[in-house]
Amino acid sequence: MQEPVRNTRYADESTEDVPANPVSAQPRGAIPMPGREPPAGRPGPSRNGIKIALFGPASAGKTTFLQGLLTGQPNRERHGEWTATRVGGDGAGETLDSDLRRHAMRGEFPAASTRRAAETWRIQGRYPQAPPPPRRRLLSGTPLPAPRREESFDLTIVDRPGSHSLRPAEEMLREINDADGLLLMIDPTLMLQPLPVVGDKELDSTMAYLFRMLPDLASHRVNDGGSPRLTQHLAVCVSKFDDPAVYARAKELGVVDREPTGPPFVPSGDGARRFFTDLCDRSAGPGDFQIPNLLTRFDENRVDYHVVSAVGFYIEPGHDFDEGTFLNVIQRNGKPHIKRQMPLNVWEIVIGLYESIMRERRR
């Protein structure tokens, strides 16, 4: 049995939270009028104007999630082919994008950010080729491929740098308010152990972050003449599933599933929600047990739950998943190093949130 190694890979990331990317300050879902140019440094709208914001407390794994998005791929048979391309932004955004790719190629975690980055990624893709209808055939009888529509939407990462969650800035609130969908990253390692100390201060709990963010977001909506009810589609994502302590707790709870040869996973939906609720109830963070109640500010029909790992479990090439050798993070020269980044449920969550928004739009 492989000796457990404490997963301290996020020591750097605890101060990394990559900050806010600009999105249009128009009403949610609005598309700019023809001929109107976006503000300088900001990208124009995606094909359908859909925006998704990625946010969460310090150390939740937002930047590592983004790195997994840039280096991974969804299941092509089910989801097709997708890409993430940086658009707009400034020099800091260019540096972030190149740093993420460079660190990924070296098996390194993202470095801590020191300033807010103006950053947006354009997500584009095509679903798998659909079978042609019976009449759609060439004269030779060969099926004529059905056209595949290109999908497109924007993903922005919203937060300030630093290990402590400062009160949300006006720009951050506007970016979240303007989004159609939200990806909320939850760090389970902050719940399974006493809150770590960064410098001379204790890292903020998940509840402390949300207790500041969500009421301020509701107030921002009211000040804009809207309702305090948060109307975005919300994907609650428990991160760092590959962490030994997190994986062990999920197994104890009985929510882990497996394909015959693939890595273990927690099914999205009821299983992931049960795991999330259990973490909140058991959390060492003061007040974390109230997080589920705080999330009732959102429409429950627009909230879903997921468990994700931007790093993934290590699986020896040519072998199946092995409980004794799944640790994917090792210490090298005193720093955490990724043996082989194999993102789990990263692209699937992003695409699934986009699909939820589109389904509602088509009603």
PEBEL-V793042 format. One record per residue. N is the residue number from 1. PSI is psi in whole degrees, -180 to 180 (999 if undefined). NEAR is the number of other ideal C-beta (glycine too) atoms within 10 Angstrom. D_LAST is the distance of its C-alpha to the last C-alpha in whole Angstrom. Layout:
{{N | PSI | NEAR | D_LAST} {N | PSI | NEAR | D_LAST}}
This chain:
{{1 | 131 | 6 | 53} {2 | 133 | 12 | 52} {3 | 128 | 6 | 53} {4 | 137 | 10 | 50} {5 | 127 | 13 | 49} {6 | 124 | 11 | 48} {7 | 92 | 19 | 45} {8 | 23 | 15 | 46} {9 | -23 | 24 | 44} {10 | 16 | 26 | 42} {11 | -43 | 14 | 45} {12 | -41 | 19 | 44} {13 | -18 | 25 | 41} {14 | -18 | 21 | 41} {15 | 19 | 20 | 42} {16 | -12 | 24 | 40} {17 | 110 | 30 | 36} {18 | 132 | 28 | 35} {19 | -178 | 27 | 34} {20 | 134 | 26 | 32} {21 | 143 | 30 | 30} {22 | 141 | 25 | 29} {23 | 163 | 27 | 26} {24 | 143 | 22 | 25} {25 | 18 | 14 | 25} {26 | 168 | 16 | 23} {27 | 150 | 10 | 20} {28 | 128 | 18 | 17} {29 | -6 | 14 | 15} {30 | 148 | 12 | 17} {31 | 131 | 15 | 19} {32 | 150 | 13 | 23} {33 | 147 | 7 | 24} {34 | 138 | 5 | 26} {35 | -10 | 5 | 29} {36 | 122 | 9 | 29} {37 | 142 | 8 | 30} {38 | 157 | 15 | 29} {39 | 154 | 10 | 32} {40 | 135 | 7 | 35} {41 | -7 | 11 | 34} {42 | 142 | 19 | 31} {43 | 154 | 22 | 28} {44 | 170 | 15 | 26} {45 | 157 | 20 | 22} {46 | 179 | 19 | 21} {47 | -39 | 14 | 19} {48 | 5 | 16 | 16} {49 | 6 | 19 | 17} {50 | 137 | 24 | 16} {51 | 137 | 26 | 19} {52 | 134 | 23 | 20} {53 | 135 | 26 | 23} {54 | 122 | 27 | 26} {55 | 171 | 26 | 28} {56 | 171 | 27 | 30} {57 | 168 | 27 | 34} {58 | 142 | 26 | 37} {59 | 4 | 27 | 38} {60 | -15 | 29 | 34} {61 | 25 | 30 | 34} {62 | -46 | 29 | 32} {63 | -35 | 29 | 34} {64 | -36 | 30 | 35} {65 | -45 | 25 | 31} {66 | -40 | 23 | 31} {67 | -40 | 26 | 34} {68 | -34 | 24 | 32} {69 | -40 | 24 | 29} {70 | -29 | 17 | 32} {71 | -17 | 18 | 34} {72 | -179 | 20 | 32} {73 | 147 | 13 | 29} {74 | 173 | 21 | 27} {75 | 112 | 11 | 27} {76 | -33 | 10 | 27} {77 | -32 | 7 | 27} {78 | -42 | 10 | 23} {79 | -15 | 19 | 22} {80 | -152 | 16 | 24} {81 | 130 | 13 | 26} {82 | 151 | 20 | 25} {83 | 156 | 12 | 27} {84 | 122 | 19 | 28} {85 | 129 | 11 | 30} {86 | 136 | 18 | 31} {87 | 150 | 16 | 30} {88 | -147 | 22 | 32} {89 | -165 | 22 | 34} {90 | -166 | 14 | 38} {91 | -35 | 9 | 41} {92 | -37 | 17 | 40} {93 | -41 | 21 | 36} {94 | -41 | 13 | 38} {95 | -43 | 14 | 41} {96 | -48 | 24 | 38} {97 | -48 | 19 | 36} {98 | -36 | 11 | 40} {99 | -42 | 17 | 41} {100 | -44 | 22 | 38} {101 | -39 | 13 | 39} {102 | -45 | 12 | 43} {103 | -39 | 20 | 42} {104 | -42 | 19 | 40} {105 | -24 | 10 | 43} {106 | -1 | 10 | 46} {107 | 30 | 16 | 44} {108 | 158 | 19 | 44} {109 | 155 | 26 | 41} {110 | 142 | 25 | 40} {111 | 157 | 16 | 43} {112 | 137 | 17 | 42} {113 | 154 | 23 | 41} {114 | -2 | 12 | 43} {115 | 163 | 11 | 41} {116 | 130 | 21 | 37} {117 | 137 | 25 | 36} {118 | 100 | 21 | 34} {119 | 131 | 27 | 32} {120 | 141 | 26 | 28} {121 | 133 | 27 | 27} {122 | 119 | 19 | 25} {123 | 122 | 22 | 23} {124 | 146 | 16 | 23} {125 | 170 | 20 | 22} {126 | 136 | 14 | 22} {127 | 165 | 16 | 21} {128 | 152 | 13 | 23} {129 | 123 | 11 | 24} {130 | 145 | 10 | 22} {131 | 142 | 10 | 25} {132 | 148 | 15 | 25} {133 | 160 | 10 | 24} {134 | -38 | 7 | 28} {135 | -9 | 6 | 28} {136 | 74 | 12 | 28} {137 | 152 | 12 | 31} {138 | 166 | 9 | 34} {139 | -28 | 5 | 37} {140 | -9 | 5 | 39} {141 | -7 | 6 | 36} {142 | 131 | 9 | 35} {143 | 138 | 12 | 31} {144 | 122 | 11 | 30} {145 | 136 | 11 | 28} {146 | 140 | 12 | 24} {147 | 145 | 11 | 23} {148 | 122 | 14 | 21} {149 | 138 | 9 | 19} {150 | 130 | 10 | 20} {151 | 149 | 20 | 18} {152 | 134 | 16 | 19} {153 | 170 | 25 | 19} {154 | 143 | 26 | 22} {155 | 126 | 26 | 23} {156 | 146 | 24 | 26} {157 | 127 | 26 | 29} {158 | 113 | 30 | 29} {159 | 168 | 32 | 33} {160 | 156 | 20 | 36} {161 | 166 | 18 | 39} {162 | 158 | 19 | 42} {163 | -8 | 21 | 42} {164 | 138 | 18 | 41} {165 | 105 | 22 | 38} {166 | 165 | 14 | 39} {167 | 135 | 9 | 37} {168 | 134 | 24 | 34} {169 | 160 | 16 | 35} {170 | -41 | 9 | 33} {171 | -41 | 18 | 32} {172 | -45 | 23 | 30} {173 | -40 | 21 | 28} {174 | -42 | 20 | 27} {175 | -42 | 26 | 26} {176 | -41 | 25 | 24} {177 | -35 | 21 | 22} {178 | -10 | 20 | 21} {179 | 148 | 25 | 19} {180 | -32 | 24 | 16} {181 | 150 | 23 | 17} {182 | 135 | 24 | 20} {183 | 108 | 25 | 23} {184 | 115 | 24 | 25} {185 | 129 | 27 | 29} {186 | 127 | 27 | 31} {187 | 106 | 28 | 35} {188 | -24 | 28 | 36} {189 | -23 | 20 | 39} {190 | -15 | 27 | 40} {191 | -26 | 26 | 39} {192 | -3 | 18 | 41} {193 | 162 | 13 | 44} {194 | 146 | 9 | 46} {195 | 130 | 19 | 44} {196 | 160 | 15 | 46} {197 | 128 | 10 | 48} {198 | 117 | 17 | 48} {199 | -119 | 9 | 51} {200 | 15 | 5 | 52} {201 | 147 | 10 | 49} {202 | 137 | 15 | 47} {203 | 140 | 22 | 43} {204 | 145 | 21 | 40} {205 | 165 | 22 | 39} {206 | -42 | 29 | 35} {207 | -41 | 20 | 35} {208 | -40 | 19 | 37} {209 | -51 | 27 | 34} {210 | -32 | 24 | 31} {211 | -27 | 17 | 33} {212 | -43 | 16 | 34} {213 | -52 | 23 | 31} {214 | -45 | 19 | 28} {215 | -39 | 14 | 30} {216 | -36 | 17 | 31} {217 | -41 | 23 | 27} {218 | -42 | 18 | 26} {219 | -39 | 12 | 29} {220 | -40 | 18 | 28} {221 | -42 | 19 | 25} {222 | -42 | 11 | 27} {223 | -25 | 9 | 29} {224 | 6 | 12 | 27} {225 | 13 | 6 | 26} {226 | -168 | 15 | 23} {227 | 149 | 9 | 22} {228 | -12 | 13 | 24} {229 | 131 | 10 | 21} {230 | 119 | 21 | 20} {231 | -2 | 14 | 16} {232 | 155 | 23 | 16} {233 | 132 | 24 | 15} {234 | 127 | 22 | 19} {235 | 110 | 25 | 20} {236 | 118 | 22 | 24} {237 | 112 | 30 | 26} {238 | 118 | 26 | 30} {239 | -180 | 27 | 32} {240 | 39 | 27 | 35} {241 | -24 | 27 | 35} {242 | -14 | 25 | 38} {243 | 130 | 24 | 40} {244 | -42 | 15 | 43} {245 | -38 | 15 | 42} {246 | -47 | 24 | 38} {247 | -42 | 23 | 38} {248 | -41 | 13 | 41} {249 | -39 | 19 | 39} {250 | -39 | 25 | 36} {251 | -43 | 13 | 39} {252 | -36 | 10 | 40} {253 | -15 | 15 | 37} {254 | 28 | 10 | 36} {255 | 3 | 20 | 33} {256 | 137 | 19 | 34} {257 | 168 | 12 | 33} {258 | 144 | 11 | 34} {259 | 166 | 10 | 34} {260 | -41 | 6 | 37} {261 | -7 | 9 | 38} {262 | -179 | 13 | 36} {263 | 161 | 20 | 36} {264 | 156 | 18 | 35} {265 | 161 | 23 | 32} {266 | 120 | 27 | 30} {267 | 138 | 15 | 27} {268 | 153 | 19 | 24} {269 | -130 | 11 | 22} {270 | -43 | 10 | 25} {271 | -45 | 20 | 28} {272 | -38 | 25 | 27} {273 | -40 | 20 | 26} {274 | -42 | 16 | 30} {275 | -45 | 25 | 31} {276 | -46 | 24 | 30} {277 | -40 | 15 | 31} {278 | -42 | 17 | 34} {279 | -42 | 26 | 35} {280 | -42 | 23 | 34} {281 | -36 | 12 | 37} {282 | -5 | 13 | 39} {283 | 143 | 21 | 39} {284 | -13 | 12 | 43} {285 | 129 | 25 | 41} {286 | 127 | 11 | 41} {287 | -7 | 15 | 38} {288 | -25 | 22 | 36} {289 | -16 | 16 | 36} {290 | -4 | 13 | 34} {291 | -47 | 24 | 31} {292 | -39 | 14 | 28} {293 | -36 | 9 | 29} {294 | -32 | 18 | 28} {295 | -5 | 19 | 25} {296 | -4 | 10 | 24} {297 | -21 | 15 | 23} {298 | 157 | 19 | 20} {299 | 120 | 13 | 17} {300 | -24 | 8 | 18} {301 | -10 | 9 | 14} {302 | 14 | 18 | 14} {303 | 132 | 19 | 18} {304 | 163 | 18 | 19} {305 | 141 | 23 | 23} {306 | 159 | 28 | 25} {307 | 132 | 29 | 28} {308 | 155 | 29 | 29} {309 | 117 | 27 | 33} {310 | -18 | 30 | 33} {311 | -45 | 31 | 37} {312 | 171 | 23 | 36} {313 | 148 | 22 | 39} {314 | 129 | 21 | 42} {315 | 121 | 18 | 42} {316 | 129 | 12 | 45} {317 | 130 | 5 | 45} {318 | 3 | 5 | 45} {319 | 167 | 9 | 45} {320 | 171 | 12 | 43} {321 | 135 | 17 | 42} {322 | 122 | 12 | 45} {323 | -24 | 11 | 45} {324 | -11 | 8 | 48} {325 | 27 | 15 | 47} {326 | -10 | 18 | 44} {327 | 124 | 18 | 44} {328 | 1 | 23 | 43} {329 | 125 | 22 | 45} {330 | 162 | 14 | 48} {331 | 127 | 12 | 51} {332 | 118 | 12 | 52} {333 | 38 | 5 | 55} {334 | 6 | 5 | 54} {335 | 149 | 13 | 50} {336 | 139 | 20 | 47} {337 | 135 | 15 | 46} {338 | 123 | 24 | 43} {339 | -47 | 16 | 45} {340 | 105 | 13 | 42} {341 | 119 | 22 | 39} {342 | 76 | 19 | 36} {343 | 139 | 22 | 33} {344 | 115 | 22 | 31} {345 | 26 | 25 | 27} {346 | -64 | 27 | 27} {347 | -38 | 20 | 25} {348 | -39 | 19 | 23} {349 | -45 | 20 | 22} {350 | -47 | 27 | 21} {351 | -40 | 21 | 19} {352 | -39 | 19 | 17} {353 | -42 | 26 | 16} {354 | -43 | 23 | 15} {355 | -38 | 14 | 13} {356 | -42 | 19 | 11} {357 | -44 | 22 | 10} {358 | -38 | 14 | 9} {359 | -41 | 10 | 7} {360 | -36 | 12 | 5} {361 | -31 | 12 | 6} {362 | -9 | 6 | 4} {363 | 999 | 4 | 0}}
